[in-house]
Amino acid sequence: MAFNGLWNVYKSENLDEFLQGMGSNVPGKVLEGDNLQLEIKQDGKKFTVIEKSTFRSKESTWILDEEFTSTLADGSEVKGRFFLESPNRLVGRFKKCSDGKEFVTIREVKEGELQQTMQIDGAEGRRYFKKQ
């Protein structure tokens, strides 16, 4: 259960490029200052993720390998699913409901750090979290 815990963002990379690929008008600099905190709870195949930031709080619960619908920070609705590639690596494949654009979110725990990589149309952004 490598993901369990409270994670605080401390660094971001290439958010502008990724957000542009997503069709968002929000500048990456805005997200870099959002003080995002993720609380992740894993119970077998069930995950609960509580996101808290300067801009919003949101809780989502989903089951590995099962499709679910979620809302992004900009209000976009997406559908997709997460797969556990290894005990320390979650891969999510999603599609925006508004335009059908597909993107990938990877969350991986390495050496006590959570790295989140987001990819769309060749653009890639990253966020790094330390466990509290």
C-alpha positions in Angstrom: 0.0 0.0 0.0 2.7 2.4 -1.1 0.2 5.2 -1.9 -1.4 5.4 1.5 -0.8 8.7 3.3 -0.8 12.5 3.1 1.2 13.9 0.2 2.2 17.6 -0.3 3.3 19.0 -3.6 6.7 20.7 -3.6 7.6 21.0 -7.3 6.0 21.1 -10.7 7.4 20.9 -14.3 6.0 21.7 -17.7 2.5 22.4 -16.5 1.9 25.1 -19.1 2.5 22.7 -22.0 0.3 20.0 -20.5 -2.5 22.4 -19.7 -2.4 23.8 -23.3 -2.7 20.3 -24.6 -5.8 19.8 -22.3 -7.3 23.0 -23.8 -7.2 24.8 -20.5 -6.7 28.6 -20.3 -5.3 28.3 -16.7 -1.6 29.2 -16.7 0.7 26.6 -15.1 2.0 29.3 -12.7 -1.4 29.4 -11.1 -1.3 25.6 -10.4 2.3 25.8 -9.1 1.0 27.9 -6.2 -2.0 25.8 -5.4 -0.5 24.0 -2.4 -2.0 20.8 -3.5 -2.3 18.1 -0.9 -3.4 14.5 -1.7 -4.6 12.1 0.9 -4.7 8.6 -0.6 -6.3 5.6 1.1 -6.0 2.2 -0.5 -8.1 -0.7 0.6 -7.4 -3.6 -1.7 -8.6 -2.5 -5.2 -10.5 0.5 -3.7 -8.9 3.9 -3.7 -10.1 7.1 -2.0 -8.3 10.3 -3.0 -9.0 13.6 -1.2 -7.5 16.6 -3.0 -7.2 19.9 -1.2 -5.7 23.0 -2.7 -6.0 26.7 -2.6 -8.8 26.5 -5.2 -10.9 23.5 -4.2 -11.4 20.4 -2.2 -12.6 17.1 -3.8 -13.0 13.5 -2.8 -13.2 10.7 -5.3 -13.5 6.9 -4.7 -12.9 4.4 -7.4 -12.0 0.7 -8.0 -8.9 -0.4 -9.9 -9.7 -1.5 -13.5 -13.3 -0.1 -13.4 -14.4 2.9 -15.4 -15.5 6.0 -13.4 -16.4 9.6 -14.1 -14.6 12.5 -12.5 -14.3 16.3 -12.7 -11.0 18.1 -13.2 -10.1 21.4 -11.5 -11.3 23.4 -14.5 -14.7 21.7 -14.3 -14.1 19.4 -17.3 -15.7 16.0 -16.9 -13.6 12.9 -17.7 -14.2 9.1 -17.9 -11.5 6.5 -17.5 -9.9 4.0 -15.2 -6.7 3.4 -13.2 -4.7 0.2 -13.5 -2.0 -0.9 -11.0 1.1 -1.7 -13.2 3.1 -2.5 -10.1 2.7 -2.1 -6.3 4.2 1.4 -6.7 2.8 2.5 -10.1 -0.8 3.5 -10.9 -1.6 4.3 -14.6 -4.8 6.1 -15.4 -6.2 6.4 -19.0 -8.9 9.0 -19.4 -11.0 10.7 -22.0 -12.4 14.2 -21.7 -16.2 14.0 -22.2 -16.4 17.4 -24.0 -14.0 16.7 -26.9 -12.9 13.1 -26.6 -9.2 14.0 -26.0 -7.4 11.2 -24.3 -4.8 11.7 -21.6 -2.7 9.6 -19.2 -2.0 10.2 -15.5 0.7 8.1 -13.9 1.3 8.2 -10.1 4.4 6.4 -8.9 6.0 6.1 -5.5 9.8 6.1 -5.6 12.1 6.5 -2.6 9.4 7.9 -0.4 8.3 10.5 -3.0 5.1 10.5 -5.1 5.6 11.6 -8.7 2.6 12.4 -10.9 3.1 12.5 -14.6 0.4 13.8 -16.9 0.5 13.2 -20.7 -1.6 14.4 -23.6 -0.8 14.8 -27.3 3.0 14.6 -26.7 2.9 17.1 -23.9 4.0 16.0 -20.5 3.7 17.8 -17.1 4.9 16.5 -13.7 4.2 17.2 -10.1 6.3 15.9 -7.2 4.9 15.2 -3.7 6.6 14.5 -0.3 4.9 12.4 2.3 3.8 14.3 5.4 
